């Protein structure tokens, strides 16, 4: 019995900042970002949007598109690192919003939960749900990845920002792509990228020596939380490369094969914090799983230099264009989607082959996921015979071509949450309607509604 992805949908912000404009404003040569990292557009949430809005829009589209009824869905699992509550999961918001459409109690018996492990949380939810389908082949599950990748202004991560959601319908005998149960894994606890609760003294804020209550806070300490992470870009790249390498060769061992694994894959789909990350980091695996391994020096510096040389060869660039290129198209025009990045890479790859009328039924795709903190998973997917029928529904590249650009002044106002009115009036989508500020028993509760 096969299990995998039967249908999918997405929701991406309708506004973006051109990377060229950001580069010029930050005194960066545009070609460094556009040609060096593959960045073209940076998608940004409008005033009325957040990760729950993206997830709800993607879920609603999927349910409507596939004419699904609530009783057909056994679980809605969410992968995210952008949760807006330390207790109430995004999944519970989605259940409530879908019941506004399908009726009170219609999703009562649907399991819902959020999974968090940086950018790999969506893959964790995905594998958990695939195992569920294997045990319950008559059931269907939905996995949603939703995030907003926000970085400090003027930081080295600013130009990798992005946002959006991907929703996947999982089932037995899937129409799009099926997955085996072998998963290569590499895990190591590090601090390459994280979002801690930061503590400051109440006195620093109130300028009061006495520990008097301040906005309901009785402790002398105040916890702060920022959407923007603490990160070390170079160290994170090293962790990314090490974890992918560990997971890749673990999968090869599990599969029990001696031949070059990546040569079995039509396309390679990776987590992409920026579009060209995968191809830039894969050159070591490319060398180690081929005859090139025999020419690698044993000294650390010489080894690193040789890997860089290999990555610049015509042979490797040709390989990277073929294997990574299709997945990079969406990433270049969206930015980092955190948990949704690898699955948007799948959508981009399939839509690329659909637009080019490729015959890829029966082809294998390789997936290399990564989450800071850190963990990688490597696995394979087999393209099924109805992939083209399902992929046509996406309209992905046409959607990305229809989004609207904003200028730097608008970007700064939006980033700093100074705007009170949406840049583009919401239409046929969910919005964040209000946040409760008066009722002490519901203080901070977020309410959403659908705008026709």
C-alpha positions as CSV (number, residue, x, y, z in Angstrom):
1,X,0.0,0.0,0.0
2,X,1.3,3.4,-0.9
3,X,0.8,6.6,1.2
4,X,1.6,10.2,0.3
5,X,0.3,13.5,-1.0
6,X,-3.1,13.3,-2.7
7,X,-3.7,17.1,-3.1
8,X,-2.3,20.4,-2.0
9,X,-2.8,24.1,-1.9
10,X,-1.0,27.2,-0.7
11,X,-1.5,30.8,0.4
12,X,1.2,33.5,-0.2
13,X,1.0,37.2,0.6
14,X,-0.1,39.3,-2.3
15,X,2.6,42.0,-1.6
16,X,6.4,41.8,-1.9
17,X,9.4,44.0,-1.7
18,X,11.8,43.7,-4.8
19,X,15.1,42.4,-3.6
20,X,16.9,44.9,-5.8
21,X,15.3,47.8,-3.9
22,X,16.3,46.3,-0.6
23,X,19.9,45.7,-1.8
24,X,20.3,49.3,-3.0
25,X,18.8,50.7,0.2
26,X,21.3,48.6,2.3
27,X,24.3,49.4,0.0
28,X,24.6,45.8,-1.3
29,X,25.3,45.1,-4.9
30,X,22.0,43.7,-6.2
31,X,23.7,41.0,-8.2
32,X,25.1,39.6,-5.0
33,X,21.6,38.8,-3.8
34,X,19.9,38.2,-7.2
35,X,22.5,36.1,-8.9
36,X,24.5,35.0,-5.9
37,X,21.7,33.8,-3.7
38,X,18.9,33.6,-6.2
39,X,16.6,36.2,-4.5
40,X,14.1,38.2,-6.5
41,X,11.1,39.0,-4.3
42,X,10.5,39.1,-0.5
43,X,6.9,38.3,0.4
44,X,5.4,40.1,3.4
45,X,2.2,39.8,5.4
46,X,-0.2,42.7,4.9
47,X,-1.7,44.4,7.9
48,X,-4.7,42.0,8.2
49,X,-2.5,38.9,7.8
50,X,-0.7,36.5,10.2
51,X,0.3,32.8,10.2
52,X,-3.2,31.8,11.2
53,X,-4.7,33.7,8.2
54,X,-2.3,32.0,5.8
55,X,-3.0,28.5,7.3
56,X,-6.8,29.1,7.3
57,X,-6.7,30.3,3.7
58,X,-4.7,27.3,2.5
59,X,-6.9,24.9,4.4
60,X,-10.1,26.4,3.1
61,X,-8.8,26.3,-0.5
62,X,-7.9,22.6,-0.1
63,X,-11.2,21.6,1.4
64,X,-13.2,23.5,-1.3
65,X,-10.9,22.4,-4.2
66,X,-11.2,18.7,-3.3
67,X,-14.8,18.9,-2.2
68,X,-13.9,17.4,1.2
69,X,-16.3,16.9,4.0
70,X,-15.3,17.3,7.7
71,X,-15.9,13.6,8.5
72,X,-13.3,12.7,5.9
73,X,-10.5,14.4,7.8
74,X,-9.1,12.6,10.8
75,X,-6.4,15.1,11.7
76,X,-5.1,18.6,11.0
77,X,-1.4,18.8,12.0
78,X,0.4,22.1,11.8
79,X,4.1,22.6,11.5
80,X,5.3,26.1,12.5
81,X,7.9,28.1,14.3
82,X,5.7,31.2,14.3
83,X,3.0,30.3,16.8
84,X,1.3,33.3,18.3
85,X,0.4,31.7,21.6
86,X,2.5,29.6,24.1
87,X,-0.5,27.4,24.8
88,X,-3.3,27.5,22.3
89,X,-2.1,25.9,19.0
90,X,-2.8,27.2,15.5
91,X,-4.6,23.9,14.9
92,X,-7.3,24.8,17.4
93,X,-7.9,28.2,15.6
94,X,-8.3,26.3,12.3
95,X,-10.9,23.9,13.7
96,X,-13.0,26.8,14.9
97,X,-12.7,28.7,11.6
98,X,-13.6,25.6,9.5
99,X,-16.7,25.0,11.7
100,X,-17.9,28.5,10.8
101,X,-18.2,27.1,7.3
102,X,-19.2,23.5,7.9
103,X,-21.2,23.9,11.1
104,X,-20.8,23.8,14.8
105,X,-19.2,20.5,15.9
106,X,-18.4,19.4,12.4
107,X,-14.7,18.9,13.2
108,X,-15.2,17.8,16.8
109,X,-13.6,14.4,16.2
110,X,-10.7,15.7,14.2
111,X,-7.3,15.6,15.9
112,X,-5.3,18.8,15.9
113,X,-1.9,19.7,17.1
114,X,1.1,22.0,16.3
115,X,4.7,20.6,16.0
116,X,7.7,22.8,16.4
117,X,11.4,22.1,15.5
118,X,12.4,25.3,13.7
119,X,12.1,24.8,9.9
120,X,11.7,21.0,10.1
121,X,8.5,21.0,12.2
122,X,6.3,20.6,9.1
123,X,8.3,17.6,8.0
124,X,7.9,16.1,11.5
125,X,4.1,16.6,11.2
126,X,4.2,15.1,7.7
127,X,6.1,11.9,8.7
128,X,3.9,11.5,11.8
129,X,0.8,11.7,9.7
130,X,2.2,9.4,7.0
131,X,2.7,6.8,9.7
132,X,-0.9,7.4,10.9
133,X,-2.2,6.7,7.3
134,X,-0.1,3.5,7.1
135,X,-1.9,2.3,10.2
136,X,-5.3,3.7,9.2
137,X,-5.4,3.5,5.3
138,X,-9.1,4.5,5.3
139,X,-8.3,7.8,6.9
140,X,-7.2,11.2,5.5
141,X,-4.9,13.7,7.2
142,X,-4.0,17.3,6.4
143,X,-0.6,18.8,7.2
144,X,-0.3,22.6,7.1
145,X,3.0,24.5,7.3
146,X,2.6,28.2,8.1
147,X,5.2,30.8,9.0
148,X,6.5,34.3,8.8
149,X,10.3,34.5,8.5
150,X,11.1,38.0,10.0
151,X,14.6,39.3,10.7
152,X,16.0,42.4,12.2
153,X,16.3,45.4,9.9
154,X,19.8,45.8,8.5
155,X,20.7,42.2,9.6
156,X,22.3,39.6,7.3
157,X,19.0,37.7,7.4
158,X,16.8,40.7,6.3
159,X,16.9,39.9,2.6
160,X,15.8,36.2,3.3
161,X,12.4,37.1,4.7
162,X,9.3,35.5,3.4
163,X,5.9,34.2,4.5
164,X,3.0,31.9,3.6
165,X,1.5,28.5,4.1
166,X,1.3,25.1,2.3
167,X,-1.5,22.6,2.9
168,X,-1.1,18.9,2.1
169,X,-3.8,16.3,1.9
170,X,-2.3,12.9,2.8
171,X,-4.0,9.6,2.0
172,X,-3.5,6.0,0.9
173,X,-3.1,5.5,-2.8
174,X,-2.1,9.2,-3.4
175,X,-2.6,10.8,-6.7
176,X,0.6,13.0,-6.6
177,X,3.5,11.5,-4.8
178,X,4.1,8.5,-2.5
179,X,6.8,8.0,0.2
180,X,8.6,5.0,1.6
181,X,9.1,4.5,5.3
182,X,12.9,4.9,5.3
183,X,14.0,8.3,6.6
184,X,17.6,9.2,7.2
185,X,18.1,11.4,10.3
186,X,20.9,13.5,11.8
187,X,20.4,15.4,15.0
188,X,22.6,17.5,17.2
189,X,21.7,20.1,19.8
190,X,23.2,23.5,18.9
191,X,22.5,27.2,19.0
192,X,22.8,28.2,15.4
193,X,19.4,29.9,15.3
194,X,16.8,30.3,18.1
195,X,14.0,32.5,19.4
196,X,14.5,32.7,23.2
197,X,12.3,34.4,25.8
198,X,14.5,37.3,26.8
199,X,14.5,38.7,30.3
200,X,14.9,42.3,31.4
201,X,14.5,43.9,34.8
202,X,11.2,45.6,35.4
203,X,13.2,48.6,36.7
204,X,14.7,49.1,33.3
205,X,11.3,49.6,31.9
206,X,9.4,51.4,34.6
207,X,12.4,53.4,36.1
208,X,10.8,52.5,39.5
209,X,12.9,51.0,42.3
210,X,9.9,49.3,43.8
211,X,8.5,46.1,42.3
212,X,5.0,47.4,41.8
213,X,2.6,45.6,39.5
214,X,3.0,46.7,35.8
215,X,0.4,45.7,33.2
216,X,-0.4,42.6,35.3
217,X,3.2,41.6,35.8
218,X,4.0,41.1,39.5
219,X,7.5,39.6,39.0
220,X,10.6,41.7,39.1
221,X,11.5,40.3,35.7
222,X,9.8,40.9,32.4
223,X,9.8,38.3,29.6
224,X,10.2,39.6,26.1
225,X,9.6,37.7,22.9
226,X,10.6,38.8,19.4
227,X,9.6,37.2,16.1
228,X,13.1,37.9,14.9
229,X,15.7,35.2,15.8
230,X,19.1,35.2,17.2
231,X,21.3,33.5,14.6
232,X,24.8,33.0,13.4
233,X,24.6,32.7,9.6
234,X,28.0,31.1,9.0
235,X,27.6,28.7,11.9
236,X,24.1,27.8,10.7
237,X,25.4,27.0,7.3
238,X,27.9,24.7,8.8
239,X,25.2,23.0,10.8
240,X,22.9,22.8,7.8
241,X,25.7,21.1,5.7
242,X,26.7,18.7,8.5
243,X,23.1,17.6,9.3
244,X,22.2,17.1,5.6
245,X,25.3,15.1,5.1
246,X,24.6,12.9,8.1
247,X,21.0,12.3,7.1
248,X,21.8,11.7,3.5
249,X,24.3,8.9,4.2
250,X,22.1,7.5,7.0
251,X,19.3,7.1,4.3
252,X,21.8,5.5,2.0
253,X,22.7,3.0,4.7
254,X,19.0,2.3,5.5
255,X,18.3,1.7,1.8
256,X,21.3,-0.7,1.6
257,X,22.6,0.6,-1.7
258,X,26.2,1.2,-2.9
259,X,25.5,3.3,-6.0
260,X,25.3,7.1,-5.9
261,X,22.0,7.9,-4.3
262,X,21.4,11.4,-5.8
263,X,21.8,10.0,-9.3
264,X,18.5,8.1,-8.6
265,X,16.6,11.3,-8.1
266,X,15.0,13.4,-10.9
267,X,14.9,16.4,-8.6
268,X,16.4,17.3,-5.3
269,X,14.2,19.4,-2.9
270,X,15.7,21.0,0.1
271,X,14.8,23.4,2.9
272,X,15.7,26.8,1.3
273,X,16.3,29.7,3.7
274,X,17.3,31.4,0.4
275,X,16.9,30.1,-3.1
276,X,20.4,28.8,-3.8
277,X,21.1,27.4,-0.4
278,X,20.7,23.8,-1.5
279,X,23.0,23.9,-4.5
280,X,25.6,25.9,-2.5
281,X,25.6,23.4,0.4
282,X,25.3,20.1,-1.6
283,X,28.7,20.1,-3.2
284,X,30.3,18.1,-0.4
285,X,27.7,15.3,-0.6
286,X,28.1,15.5,-4.4
287,X,31.8,14.7,-4.0
288,X,31.5,12.2,-1.2
289,X,29.0,10.0,-2.9
290,X,30.9,9.7,-6.2
291,X,34.4,8.9,-7.5
292,X,35.5,12.4,-6.6
293,X,35.8,11.2,-3.0
294,X,39.1,9.5,-3.9
295,X,40.6,12.9,-4.8
296,X,39.6,14.7,-1.6
297,X,42.5,15.8,0.6
298,X,42.6,14.7,4.3
299,X,43.8,18.1,5.6
300,X,40.9,20.3,6.7
301,X,41.7,23.5,4.8
302,X,42.7,21.7,1.6
303,X,39.5,19.6,1.9
304,X,37.4,22.7,2.2
305,X,39.1,24.4,-0.7
306,X,38.6,21.3,-2.9
307,X,34.9,21.2,-2.1
308,X,34.6,24.8,-3.1
309,X,36.4,24.1,-6.4
310,X,34.1,21.2,-7.1
311,X,31.1,23.5,-6.5
312,X,32.4,25.9,-9.2
313,X,32.9,23.3,-11.9
314,X,30.8,23.3,-15.1
315,X,29.8,19.7,-14.3
316,X,28.4,20.6,-10.8
317,X,26.6,23.7,-12.0
318,X,24.9,21.7,-14.8
319,X,24.0,19.1,-12.2
320,X,22.6,21.8,-9.8
321,X,20.6,23.5,-12.5
322,X,18.9,20.2,-13.4
323,X,18.3,18.9,-9.9
324,X,17.7,22.0,-7.8
325,X,16.5,24.5,-10.4
326,X,12.8,23.7,-10.6
327,X,12.4,24.0,-6.8
328,X,14.2,27.3,-6.7
329,X,11.7,29.2,-8.9
330,X,9.1,29.7,-6.1
331,X,11.7,30.3,-3.4
332,X,13.3,33.1,-5.5
333,X,9.9,34.8,-5.7
334,X,8.6,34.2,-2.2
335,X,11.6,34.1,0.2
336,X,12.0,31.9,3.2
337,X,8.8,30.1,4.3
338,X,10.5,28.3,7.2
339,X,8.5,25.0,7.6
340,X,6.7,25.4,4.3
341,X,9.9,26.0,2.3
342,X,10.6,22.4,1.4
343,X,7.0,21.7,0.4
344,X,6.8,24.8,-1.6
345,X,9.9,23.5,-3.3
346,X,7.9,20.4,-4.2
347,X,5.0,22.4,-5.6
348,X,7.4,24.5,-7.6
349,X,9.2,21.4,-9.0
350,X,5.9,19.7,-10.0
351,X,4.5,22.9,-11.5
352,X,7.7,23.5,-13.5
353,X,7.4,20.0,-15.0
354,X,3.7,20.5,-15.6
355,X,4.4,23.8,-17.5
356,X,7.1,22.1,-19.5
357,X,4.9,19.0,-20.2
358,X,7.5,16.7,-18.7
359,X,6.8,13.0,-18.3
360,X,7.9,12.3,-14.7
361,X,5.5,9.6,-13.6
362,X,7.5,7.0,-11.8
363,X,10.5,9.3,-11.2
364,X,12.0,9.7,-7.7
365,X,12.5,13.0,-5.9
366,X,15.0,13.3,-3.1
367,X,14.1,15.5,-0.1
368,X,16.6,17.0,2.4
369,X,14.9,18.8,5.2
370,X,16.6,20.9,7.9
371,X,15.6,22.6,11.1
372,X,17.9,24.7,13.2
373,X,18.7,23.5,16.7
374,X,19.4,21.1,14.7
375,X,18.0,18.2,12.7
376,X,17.9,16.9,9.2
377,X,15.7,14.3,7.5
378,X,16.4,12.8,4.1
379,X,13.8,10.7,2.3
380,X,12.5,9.8,-1.2
381,X,9.2,10.3,-3.0
382,X,7.8,8.5,-6.1
383,X,5.8,10.6,-8.5
384,X,2.3,9.0,-9.1
385,X,0.3,8.9,-12.4
386,X,-2.2,11.6,-11.6
387,X,0.4,14.2,-10.5
388,X,-0.3,16.4,-13.6
389,X,-4.1,16.6,-13.0
390,X,-3.6,17.7,-9.4
391,X,-0.7,20.0,-10.1
392,X,-2.6,21.9,-12.8
393,X,-4.9,23.2,-10.1
394,X,-2.1,25.2,-8.4
395,X,-1.7,28.0,-10.9
396,X,1.5,28.7,-8.9
397,X,3.7,30.6,-11.2
398,X,0.8,32.7,-12.5
399,X,-0.1,33.6,-8.9
400,X,3.5,34.7,-8.1
401,X,3.5,36.8,-11.3
402,X,0.4,38.6,-10.1
403,X,1.6,39.8,-6.7
404,X,2.1,43.5,-6.1
405,X,5.4,45.3,-5.2
406,X,5.8,47.9,-2.4
407,X,8.5,50.5,-1.9
408,X,11.0,50.8,0.9
409,X,9.0,53.4,2.8
410,X,5.9,51.2,2.9
411,X,8.1,48.2,3.8
412,X,9.5,50.0,6.9
413,X,6.1,51.1,8.0
414,X,4.7,47.6,7.6
415,X,7.6,46.0,9.3
416,X,7.3,48.3,12.3
417,X,3.5,47.8,12.5
418,X,2.9,51.5,12.0
419,X,0.3,50.9,9.3
420,X,-3.3,50.5,10.5
421,X,-4.9,49.9,7.1
422,X,-4.2,47.1,4.7
423,X,-2.0,47.9,1.6
424,X,-4.3,45.8,-0.5
425,X,-8.0,45.5,0.6
426,X,-8.7,41.9,1.6
427,X,-10.9,39.9,-0.7
428,X,-12.0,36.3,-0.6
429,X,-9.7,35.6,2.3
430,X,-9.5,35.4,6.1
431,X,-8.3,38.4,8.1
432,X,-7.3,39.1,11.7
433,X,-10.4,40.9,12.8
434,X,-9.5,42.0,16.3
435,X,-7.5,41.3,19.4
436,X,-9.4,41.5,22.7
437,X,-8.1,44.3,24.9
438,X,-10.9,45.0,27.3
439,X,-12.4,41.7,28.7
440,X,-9.9,40.5,31.4
441,X,-11.1,36.9,30.9
442,X,-10.3,37.0,27.2
443,X,-7.4,39.5,27.1
444,X,-5.2,38.9,24.1
445,X,-7.7,36.5,22.3
446,X,-7.4,36.8,18.6
447,X,-10.5,36.7,16.4
448,X,-10.7,36.1,12.7
449,X,-13.3,36.3,9.9
450,X,-13.7,35.7,6.2
451,X,-14.0,38.6,3.8
452,X,-15.8,37.9,0.5
